C-alpha cells in the first residue's frame, strides 16, 4: 500500500481507511446471529491535537471506525441479523460530538463532519431496511446530543432504569446550534414524537429519564439494572431471528484499499483523480471491467472484494470522502469513464438476475450509498461522454447524478450510452426515486419509453432526444463548450452553488433523508457561521468556560 503526503496539504490528510485491528474507540465482536459494537473512546486518540475526548464524546475519527464496522458487518458477517450498540463505560453511553473539537474546527470541517455522521447513521438504517440487519441500542448510561442521535438511528432503544440515565438533545440551550445528526427529524418523522413534546425535549439541557422517556416515545423499553444485560440479549436474539440473512453463508473480507496519493493525483485500480488547483478542478477517470466477470453468486463470492462492482464502489467512495475533507477548494468534479459499455451491461444483468442473493444485494446497496454520497457532496459535477466512455447502466447513474452532462456528437457514431434495468429502481436517490424518475418527474410515459431502450446503444442525437444528456456539441465546438462551462462554474460563488445544487438535485417527494440533508443541514450550516454560535462570545466558544454566551437577539 503506497501512501505519500499531498504536497499541497498543510497537515496530514484525513484517511477514511481503517479496519477492526486498528480501532481505538470501538470493539466489534460476533457471537452467532448477534454482533456487539461497544464504544469506549480513547480520550487521547483524537483526529487532531487540541482537545480530549471526554465522556465517550466523539470526533470524526470515532465515526470513521463506526462507518467501517457497519460496512464490514454487512459484507463480512452475513450470519449477523442484529447488531447491538452499547458502551463499555458503565457511567455513560455517549456525550455526543466533542465540543472543544467543534469550537476549534474550521467551518468546513464542522459541516463535513456532520454530513459524514449523518451518512453513517443512514447506512445503519439502510442495513435494517434493505438487508435485514437490525440495530438495537442498549443505553446503560446517559446519552446526550450525538450520542442519543446514534441511538435514534437504531431500530429499538433500551434504556436502563437507574434513576440517573437520561436521553437529551441539549445543543440548542447549551451550544446555540441544532442537533447535527438528524435528531430533530428522527424524533418526529421516525419515532412519531409529538412536536410539542419534541420542542420541550430539545430545549431541556438535562434531558428526560425514566418513565417519561418511555411514555413520550423517546425510548422503547425501560429495564432495571439487575435485568438489563439479560433483556438486551433476549431482545437482540428476537430481532436476529426475524432476519432473512443466511446464517450459514461465508462472508466476503474487505481488505485495505490500495491507493497512491502523490501530489495532485489519487490513484486506485479502477479510479484515478487528477487535481488542477489553478482551475479548482478534480478530474475523475473511472474504468470499466476488464476480462471475464463472475456470472453466478458463488463465483462472485469467490472473487470477493476484487469483483469489479464491489471494488469500484469502495474506491470511488473513498476518493469522494478524501476530496470532501482534504480538498475543500476543489469545487468542481469532472466525471469521465473509460471501458466497454457492453461489459458493464452484462454485470448489471448478473446483479439483476441474482438480486435476492445476500451478497449481490449488499453490492447493489453499496452502489446505492456511494451514488448518494455523490449526490450529497457539495461540489459541482459535470460528466463528459466521449469516445471510449462506458456510461451504461450503473455507470450511467454517474452522468444522471451530474449537474450537467456533455456528450460528443461524433460523425462516426462511436460515442454511445445505454440504460439497463439498474436505472429503473435498484439505485434510488435520497428522495426514494431512481434518478431517471427524478429527472422526468411524474412523466411515467417517458420512463416507459426509456425502458424500451434497454440493451440499445444510444448515440448523441438519440440521447439528446430522450433527455438523457444536457448538451451534445460536435467536434468543432466540444473543447470550447466544455472549457467555458468549467470556467464559468469556477467563477461563481461556491456558497451560492452549494445552495443551487442542493435545491435542484432532489425534486419530488421529501423523505427523512432529504429533510436531514436539505433542511436540517442547510440550517445547521448557516447557524454554525453565526455569532450566536461561533462568535468570540458565542455559545460554542464559551461552553465550559463558566461564562454565559452573549447573543444577538434579532430573529431573521
C-alpha positions as CSV (number, residue, x, y, z in Angstrom):
1,X,0.0,0.0,0.0
2,X,1.5,3.3,-1.1
3,X,0.7,6.5,0.7
4,X,2.5,9.8,0.2
5,X,1.7,13.1,1.8
6,X,0.0,15.5,-0.6
7,X,2.4,18.3,-1.4
8,X,-0.4,20.9,-1.2
9,X,-1.7,19.8,2.2
10,X,-0.8,21.8,5.3
11,X,-1.2,18.8,7.5
12,X,-1.6,15.0,7.1
13,X,-4.8,14.3,5.1
14,X,-7.7,12.6,6.9
15,X,-7.7,8.9,5.9
16,X,-11.1,7.1,5.9
17,X,-9.5,3.7,5.6
18,X,-9.4,1.6,8.7
19,X,-10.0,-2.0,10.0
20,X,-11.0,-3.5,13.3
21,X,-7.5,-4.3,14.5
22,X,-6.7,-0.5,14.2
23,X,-9.8,0.7,16.1
24,X,-9.1,2.9,19.0
25,X,-12.6,3.6,20.1
26,X,-14.9,0.7,19.2
27,X,-14.7,-3.1,19.8
28,X,-16.5,-5.3,17.4
29,X,-17.4,-8.9,18.3
30,X,-19.7,-11.5,16.8
31,X,-21.5,-14.3,18.6
32,X,-23.6,-16.3,16.2
33,X,-26.5,-14.2,14.9
34,X,-25.7,-11.2,17.1
35,X,-22.9,-8.7,16.8
36,X,-21.8,-6.3,19.6
37,X,-20.3,-2.9,19.0
38,X,-19.0,-1.4,22.2
39,X,-17.9,2.2,22.5
40,X,-15.0,3.0,24.8
41,X,-13.5,6.2,23.4
42,X,-9.8,6.6,24.0
43,X,-9.7,10.2,25.2
44,X,-6.3,10.9,23.8
45,X,-6.7,9.3,20.4
46,X,-8.0,12.4,18.7
47,X,-8.0,13.1,14.9
48,X,-6.3,16.4,15.6
49,X,-4.5,17.8,18.6
50,X,-6.0,20.4,20.9
51,X,-8.9,18.6,22.7
52,X,-9.6,15.5,24.8
53,X,-12.5,13.1,24.0
54,X,-14.1,13.0,27.5
55,X,-17.2,11.0,28.5
56,X,-17.2,8.9,25.3
57,X,-17.6,12.1,23.2
58,X,-16.5,11.7,19.6
59,X,-14.8,13.3,16.7
60,X,-14.6,12.3,13.1
61,X,-12.1,9.6,13.9
62,X,-14.6,7.8,16.1
63,X,-17.2,7.9,13.4
64,X,-14.8,6.7,10.7
65,X,-14.4,3.5,12.8
66,X,-18.2,3.1,13.2
67,X,-18.7,3.5,9.4
68,X,-16.1,0.9,8.8
69,X,-17.8,-1.5,11.3
70,X,-21.2,-1.0,9.8
71,X,-19.9,-1.8,6.3
72,X,-17.9,-4.9,7.4
73,X,-20.9,-6.3,9.3
74,X,-22.9,-6.3,6.0
75,X,-20.2,-7.9,3.9
76,X,-18.1,-10.0,6.2
77,X,-20.8,-11.3,8.5
78,X,-23.9,-12.4,6.6
79,X,-24.9,-14.5,9.6
80,X,-25.5,-11.4,11.7
81,X,-29.1,-10.5,12.0
82,X,-28.9,-8.0,14.9
83,X,-26.2,-5.5,15.9
84,X,-26.2,-4.3,19.5
85,X,-24.6,-0.9,20.0
86,X,-23.7,-0.1,23.6
87,X,-21.0,1.5,25.8
88,X,-18.2,-0.3,27.6
89,X,-18.3,2.6,30.1
90,X,-20.9,1.9,32.8
91,X,-21.3,5.5,33.7
92,X,-22.1,7.0,30.2
93,X,-23.3,5.8,26.8
94,X,-22.1,8.8,24.8
95,X,-21.9,12.5,25.4
96,X,-22.1,13.3,21.6
97,X,-19.8,15.3,19.5
98,X,-16.8,16.7,21.3
99,X,-17.5,20.4,21.9
100,X,-13.8,21.5,22.1
101,X,-13.3,19.8,18.7
102,X,-16.3,21.6,17.2
103,X,-15.3,25.0,18.6
104,X,-11.8,24.8,17.3
105,X,-12.7,23.3,13.9
106,X,-13.0,25.2,10.6
107,X,-16.5,25.8,9.4
108,X,-15.9,23.3,6.5
109,X,-14.8,20.6,8.8
110,X,-17.8,21.0,11.1
111,X,-20.2,20.8,8.2
112,X,-18.4,17.8,6.6
113,X,-18.2,16.1,10.0
114,X,-22.0,16.4,10.4
115,X,-22.6,15.2,6.9
116,X,-20.4,12.1,7.3
117,X,-22.0,11.2,10.6
118,X,-25.5,11.6,9.0
119,X,-24.5,9.3,6.2
120,X,-23.1,6.7,8.6
121,X,-26.4,6.6,10.6
122,X,-28.4,6.4,7.4
123,X,-26.2,3.4,6.4
124,X,-27.3,1.7,9.7
125,X,-30.9,2.3,8.8
126,X,-30.3,1.1,5.3
127,X,-28.8,-2.2,6.7
128,X,-32.0,-2.7,8.7
129,X,-34.5,-1.7,5.9
130,X,-32.7,-3.3,2.9
131,X,-30.6,-6.1,4.4
132,X,-32.4,-7.3,7.5
133,X,-29.5,-6.5,9.8
134,X,-31.4,-4.8,12.7
135,X,-29.8,-2.4,15.2
136,X,-30.6,-2.4,18.9
137,X,-29.2,0.4,21.1
138,X,-28.6,-0.6,24.8
139,X,-28.3,2.6,26.8
140,X,-26.6,1.6,30.0
141,X,-26.0,5.2,30.9
142,X,-26.8,8.8,29.8
143,X,-27.0,9.5,26.1
144,X,-26.7,13.2,25.1
145,X,-26.6,15.0,21.8
146,X,-25.0,13.0,19.1
147,X,-25.0,10.0,21.5
148,X,-28.8,10.0,21.6
149,X,-28.8,10.7,17.8
150,X,-26.8,7.5,17.4
151,X,-29.5,5.6,19.4
152,X,-32.2,7.2,17.3
153,X,-30.6,5.6,14.2
154,X,-31.2,2.2,15.7
155,X,-34.5,0.2,15.3
156,X,-35.0,0.0,19.1
157,X,-33.7,1.7,22.2
158,X,-33.5,0.1,25.6
159,X,-32.8,2.5,28.5
160,X,-31.5,1.4,31.9
161,X,-33.9,2.4,34.7
162,X,-31.4,3.5,37.3
163,X,-32.9,6.9,38.2
164,X,-30.0,8.7,36.6
165,X,-29.7,7.7,32.9
166,X,-31.4,10.1,30.6
167,X,-31.6,10.9,26.9
168,X,-31.1,14.5,25.8
169,X,-30.6,16.8,22.8
170,X,-29.1,19.8,24.6
171,X,-27.5,21.6,21.5
172,X,-29.9,24.5,21.4
173,X,-29.8,25.6,25.1
174,X,-26.1,24.8,25.7
175,X,-24.4,25.5,22.3
176,X,-26.6,27.7,20.3
177,X,-26.8,25.1,17.5
178,X,-29.0,22.3,16.4
179,X,-28.6,18.5,16.8
180,X,-26.4,17.9,13.8
181,X,-27.1,14.2,13.0
182,X,-30.8,14.1,12.3
183,X,-32.1,14.1,15.8
184,X,-34.9,16.5,15.4
185,X,-36.1,14.8,12.2
186,X,-35.9,11.3,13.6
187,X,-37.9,12.4,16.7
188,X,-40.9,13.5,14.7
189,X,-40.7,11.6,11.5
190,X,-39.3,8.2,12.6
191,X,-40.4,7.9,16.2
192,X,-43.6,10.0,15.8
193,X,-42.9,12.0,18.9
194,X,-45.5,14.8,19.2
195,X,-43.9,18.1,18.1
196,X,-44.9,20.0,21.2
197,X,-43.1,17.3,23.3
198,X,-40.2,17.3,20.9
199,X,-40.0,21.1,21.3
200,X,-39.8,20.9,25.1
201,X,-37.3,18.0,24.9
202,X,-34.9,19.8,22.6
203,X,-34.8,22.8,25.0
204,X,-34.1,20.8,28.1
205,X,-30.3,20.6,28.8
206,X,-30.6,17.8,31.3
207,X,-32.9,15.7,29.1
208,X,-35.6,13.2,30.1
209,X,-35.2,10.0,32.0
210,X,-37.3,7.0,33.1
211,X,-41.0,6.7,32.7
212,X,-41.5,10.0,30.9
213,X,-38.8,9.0,28.3
214,X,-40.8,5.8,27.7
215,X,-44.2,7.4,27.6
216,X,-43.1,10.1,25.2
217,X,-41.6,7.5,22.8
218,X,-38.0,8.7,23.3
219,X,-37.0,5.1,24.1
220,X,-38.7,1.7,23.5
221,X,-38.2,0.0,26.8
222,X,-37.2,0.8,30.4
223,X,-35.2,-2.0,32.1
224,X,-34.0,-2.3,35.7
225,X,-30.2,-2.5,36.1
226,X,-30.5,-6.1,37.5
227,X,-32.2,-7.3,34.3
228,X,-30.5,-5.1,31.7
229,X,-27.9,-7.5,30.3
230,X,-30.4,-10.4,30.1
231,X,-33.1,-8.3,28.5
232,X,-30.7,-6.8,25.9
233,X,-29.5,-10.3,25.0
234,X,-33.1,-11.6,24.7
235,X,-34.3,-8.7,22.5
236,X,-31.2,-9.0,20.3
237,X,-31.9,-12.7,19.8
238,X,-35.5,-12.0,18.9
239,X,-34.6,-9.3,16.3
240,X,-31.9,-11.6,14.8
241,X,-34.5,-14.4,14.5
242,X,-36.6,-12.1,12.3
243,X,-33.8,-11.5,9.8
244,X,-33.6,-13.3,6.4
245,X,-29.8,-13.0,6.4
246,X,-28.2,-16.5,5.7
247,X,-26.8,-18.0,8.9
248,X,-24.6,-20.5,7.1
249,X,-23.1,-18.1,4.4
250,X,-19.5,-17.2,4.3
251,X,-18.7,-13.5,4.3
252,X,-16.5,-11.5,1.9
253,X,-13.5,-10.0,3.5
254,X,-12.9,-6.3,2.8
255,X,-9.1,-5.8,2.7
256,X,-7.4,-2.4,3.0
257,X,-7.9,-0.3,-0.1
258,X,-4.7,0.2,-2.1
259,X,-4.2,3.7,-3.3
260,X,-1.4,6.1,-4.3
261,X,-1.7,9.7,-3.1
262,X,1.1,11.6,-4.8
263,X,1.0,15.3,-5.0
264,X,-2.1,16.2,-7.0
265,X,-3.1,12.7,-8.1
266,X,-5.0,10.0,-6.4
267,X,-5.0,6.5,-7.9
268,X,-6.7,3.2,-7.3
269,X,-7.1,0.2,-9.5
270,X,-10.3,1.5,-11.2
271,X,-10.4,5.2,-10.2
272,X,-7.9,7.9,-10.7
273,X,-8.3,11.6,-9.8
274,X,-6.1,14.4,-11.1
275,X,-6.4,17.7,-9.4
276,X,-5.9,21.0,-11.2
277,X,-5.5,23.6,-8.4
278,X,-5.4,26.6,-10.7
279,X,-8.9,25.7,-12.1
280,X,-10.1,24.3,-8.7
281,X,-11.0,21.1,-10.6
282,X,-10.7,17.3,-9.9
283,X,-10.9,15.1,-13.0
284,X,-12.2,11.6,-12.2
285,X,-11.5,8.7,-14.6
286,X,-13.5,5.6,-13.8
287,X,-12.5,2.4,-15.5
288,X,-15.0,-0.3,-16.5
289,X,-14.5,-4.0,-16.0
290,X,-11.7,-5.9,-17.8
291,X,-11.6,-9.6,-18.5
292,X,-14.1,-12.3,-17.7
293,X,-16.5,-11.5,-14.9
294,X,-18.3,-13.8,-12.5
295,X,-21.9,-14.7,-13.6
296,X,-23.2,-16.6,-10.5
297,X,-23.4,-15.7,-6.8
298,X,-20.8,-18.5,-6.0
299,X,-18.4,-17.1,-8.5
300,X,-19.0,-13.5,-7.2
301,X,-18.3,-14.7,-3.6
302,X,-15.1,-16.4,-4.8
303,X,-13.9,-13.2,-6.5
304,X,-14.8,-11.4,-3.2
305,X,-13.6,-7.8,-2.8
306,X,-11.9,-7.9,-6.2
307,X,-15.2,-8.2,-8.0
308,X,-15.4,-5.1,-10.2
309,X,-18.6,-3.5,-8.9
310,X,-17.6,-4.0,-5.3
311,X,-14.0,-2.9,-5.8
312,X,-15.0,0.2,-7.8
313,X,-17.7,1.3,-5.4
314,X,-15.3,1.1,-2.4
315,X,-12.6,3.0,-4.4
316,X,-15.0,5.7,-5.7
317,X,-16.4,6.2,-2.2
318,X,-13.0,6.6,-0.6
319,X,-11.9,9.1,-3.3
320,X,-15.0,11.3,-2.8
321,X,-14.5,11.3,1.0
322,X,-10.9,12.2,0.6
323,X,-11.8,15.2,-1.7
324,X,-14.6,16.3,0.6
325,X,-12.5,16.6,3.8
326,X,-9.0,17.3,2.4
327,X,-9.6,19.3,-0.8
328,X,-12.3,21.9,0.1
329,X,-11.2,24.4,-2.5
330,X,-11.6,21.9,-5.4
331,X,-15.1,22.9,-6.2
332,X,-15.8,21.0,-9.5
333,X,-15.6,17.3,-10.1
334,X,-15.3,16.3,-13.8
335,X,-16.6,12.7,-14.3
336,X,-15.2,10.5,-17.1
337,X,-15.5,6.8,-17.7
338,X,-13.4,4.5,-19.9
339,X,-14.1,0.9,-21.0
340,X,-16.5,-1.4,-22.6
341,X,-20.2,-0.5,-22.1
342,X,-21.4,-3.9,-23.0
343,X,-19.3,-5.4,-20.2
344,X,-20.9,-3.0,-17.7
345,X,-24.4,-4.0,-19.1
346,X,-23.5,-7.7,-18.6
347,X,-22.6,-7.2,-15.0
348,X,-25.8,-5.2,-14.4
349,X,-27.6,-8.2,-15.9
350,X,-25.9,-10.5,-13.4
351,X,-26.8,-8.2,-10.5
352,X,-30.4,-8.0,-11.5
353,X,-30.7,-11.8,-12.2
354,X,-29.4,-12.6,-8.7
355,X,-30.8,-9.6,-6.8
356,X,-32.2,-11.8,-4.0
357,X,-28.8,-13.2,-3.1
358,X,-27.5,-11.7,0.1
359,X,-24.1,-10.7,-1.4
360,X,-25.5,-9.3,-4.6
361,X,-28.0,-7.3,-2.5
362,X,-25.1,-5.9,-0.5
363,X,-23.1,-4.9,-3.6
364,X,-26.2,-3.1,-5.1
365,X,-26.9,-1.3,-1.8
366,X,-23.3,-0.2,-1.6
367,X,-23.6,1.3,-5.0
368,X,-26.8,3.0,-3.9
369,X,-25.0,4.6,-0.9
370,X,-22.0,5.5,-3.0
371,X,-24.1,7.3,-5.6
372,X,-26.0,9.1,-2.8
373,X,-22.6,10.2,-1.5
374,X,-22.0,11.8,-4.9
375,X,-25.5,13.4,-4.8
376,X,-24.8,14.9,-1.4
377,X,-21.4,16.2,-2.0
378,X,-21.2,20.0,-2.1
379,X,-19.3,20.0,-5.4
380,X,-20.4,20.9,-8.9
381,X,-20.4,17.7,-11.0
382,X,-20.0,17.6,-14.8
383,X,-20.0,14.4,-16.8
384,X,-18.1,14.2,-20.2
385,X,-19.2,11.4,-22.5
386,X,-16.5,10.9,-25.2
387,X,-15.1,8.1,-27.4
388,X,-14.2,5.2,-25.2
389,X,-16.7,6.1,-22.5
390,X,-18.8,3.4,-20.8
391,X,-21.7,5.4,-19.3
392,X,-24.0,2.4,-19.3
393,X,-26.4,1.2,-16.6
394,X,-24.8,1.6,-13.2
395,X,-22.1,3.9,-14.6
396,X,-24.8,5.9,-16.4
397,X,-26.0,6.8,-12.9
398,X,-22.9,9.0,-12.6
399,X,-24.0,11.1,-15.6
400,X,-27.6,11.2,-14.3
401,X,-26.3,12.4,-10.9
402,X,-24.2,15.1,-12.5
403,X,-25.4,18.7,-12.6
404,X,-24.7,18.7,-16.3
405,X,-23.5,16.3,-18.9
406,X,-21.9,16.9,-22.3
407,X,-21.9,14.1,-24.9
408,X,-19.8,14.4,-28.0
409,X,-21.8,14.3,-31.2
410,X,-19.3,12.4,-33.4
411,X,-19.9,11.9,-37.1
412,X,-18.8,8.3,-36.8
413,X,-21.3,7.4,-34.1
414,X,-18.6,5.8,-31.9
415,X,-19.9,7.6,-28.7
416,X,-22.9,5.9,-27.1
417,X,-24.6,5.4,-23.7
418,X,-27.1,2.8,-22.5
419,X,-29.7,2.1,-19.9
420,X,-30.2,-1.2,-18.1
421,X,-32.7,-2.4,-15.5
422,X,-30.4,-0.9,-12.8
423,X,-31.5,2.5,-13.9
424,X,-35.2,1.9,-13.0
425,X,-35.3,1.1,-9.3
426,X,-32.4,-0.6,-7.5
427,X,-30.3,2.6,-7.1
428,X,-32.7,5.2,-5.6
429,X,-31.7,8.7,-4.6
430,X,-32.4,10.1,-1.1
431,X,-35.9,11.1,-2.2
432,X,-36.7,7.4,-2.8
433,X,-36.9,7.7,-6.6
434,X,-34.5,6.5,-9.2
435,X,-32.5,9.2,-10.9
436,X,-34.4,8.8,-14.2
437,X,-37.7,9.2,-12.3
438,X,-36.4,12.3,-10.6
439,X,-35.2,13.6,-13.9
440,X,-38.6,13.1,-15.6
441,X,-40.7,13.7,-12.5
442,X,-44.2,12.5,-13.0
443,X,-43.8,11.6,-16.6
444,X,-44.4,7.9,-16.5
445,X,-44.9,7.7,-20.2
446,X,-41.3,8.9,-20.8
447,X,-40.0,6.4,-18.3
448,X,-41.7,3.6,-20.2
449,X,-40.2,5.0,-23.4
450,X,-36.8,4.9,-21.9
451,X,-37.2,1.3,-20.5
452,X,-37.9,0.2,-24.1
453,X,-34.3,1.2,-25.0
454,X,-32.7,-1.3,-22.5
455,X,-30.0,-3.1,-24.4
456,X,-29.6,-0.5,-27.1
457,X,-26.6,1.7,-27.9
458,X,-27.9,5.3,-27.8
459,X,-25.9,7.8,-29.8
460,X,-25.7,11.5,-29.1
461,X,-28.7,12.5,-31.3
462,X,-30.9,9.9,-29.7
463,X,-29.6,10.7,-26.2
464,X,-30.5,14.3,-26.7
465,X,-33.9,13.5,-27.9
466,X,-34.5,11.2,-24.9
467,X,-33.3,13.9,-22.5
468,X,-30.5,11.7,-21.1
469,X,-27.8,14.4,-21.6
470,X,-27.7,18.1,-21.3
471,X,-25.7,19.2,-24.4
472,X,-24.3,17.4,-27.5
473,X,-21.6,19.6,-29.0
474,X,-19.9,18.4,-32.2
475,X,-16.2,18.1,-32.7
476,X,-15.8,21.7,-33.6
477,X,-17.5,23.1,-30.5
478,X,-16.6,20.4,-28.0
479,X,-13.5,21.9,-26.4
480,X,-14.8,25.4,-26.3
481,X,-18.2,24.5,-24.8
482,X,-16.6,22.3,-22.1
483,X,-13.9,24.9,-21.3
484,X,-16.4,27.7,-21.0
485,X,-18.6,25.6,-18.7
486,X,-15.8,24.8,-16.4
487,X,-14.5,28.4,-16.4
488,X,-18.0,29.7,-15.6
489,X,-18.5,27.2,-12.8
490,X,-15.2,28.2,-11.2
491,X,-16.2,31.9,-11.3
492,X,-19.4,31.6,-9.3
493,X,-19.8,32.0,-5.5
494,X,-19.2,28.5,-4.0
495,X,-21.8,29.2,-1.3
496,X,-24.5,30.0,-3.9
497,X,-23.6,27.0,-6.0
498,X,-23.9,24.7,-2.9
499,X,-27.4,26.1,-2.3
500,X,-28.4,25.9,-6.0
501,X,-27.2,22.3,-6.5
502,X,-28.8,21.1,-3.3
503,X,-32.1,22.6,-4.2
504,X,-32.1,21.2,-7.7
505,X,-30.9,17.7,-7.1
506,X,-33.8,16.3,-5.1
507,X,-37.0,17.0,-7.0
508,X,-40.1,15.1,-5.9
509,X,-41.1,13.7,-2.6
510,X,-39.5,14.6,0.7
511,X,-38.1,11.9,2.9
512,X,-36.4,11.6,6.2
513,X,-33.1,11.8,4.3
514,X,-33.9,14.8,2.2
515,X,-35.2,16.6,5.3
516,X,-31.9,15.9,7.1
517,X,-29.7,17.0,4.3
518,X,-31.8,19.6,2.6
519,X,-33.4,21.2,5.6
520,X,-31.5,20.4,8.8
521,X,-28.0,20.5,7.3
522,X,-28.7,23.7,5.5
523,X,-29.9,25.5,8.6
524,X,-27.0,24.0,10.7
525,X,-24.6,25.2,8.0
526,X,-26.0,28.8,8.5
527,X,-26.2,28.6,12.3
528,X,-22.6,27.3,12.5
529,X,-21.4,30.6,11.0
530,X,-23.5,33.0,13.1
531,X,-22.0,34.9,16.0
532,X,-24.5,33.4,18.4
533,X,-22.8,30.0,18.0
534,X,-19.3,30.6,16.5
535,X,-18.5,34.2,17.5
536,X,-16.0,35.0,20.2
537,X,-18.8,35.4,22.8
538,X,-20.9,32.7,21.1
539,X,-22.2,29.6,22.9
540,X,-19.8,27.1,21.2
541,X,-16.8,29.2,22.1
542,X,-17.9,29.8,25.7
543,X,-19.1,26.3,26.5
544,X,-17.3,25.0,29.6
545,X,-15.7,28.4,30.4
546,X,-18.2,29.4,33.1
547,X,-19.1,32.4,31.0
548,X,-22.6,32.8,29.6
549,X,-22.8,33.4,25.8
550,X,-23.7,36.8,24.5
551,X,-26.5,36.5,22.0
552,X,-27.7,38.9,19.3
553,X,-31.4,38.9,19.7
554,X,-32.6,39.6,16.2
555,X,-34.8,36.9,14.7
556,X,-34.1,36.7,11.0
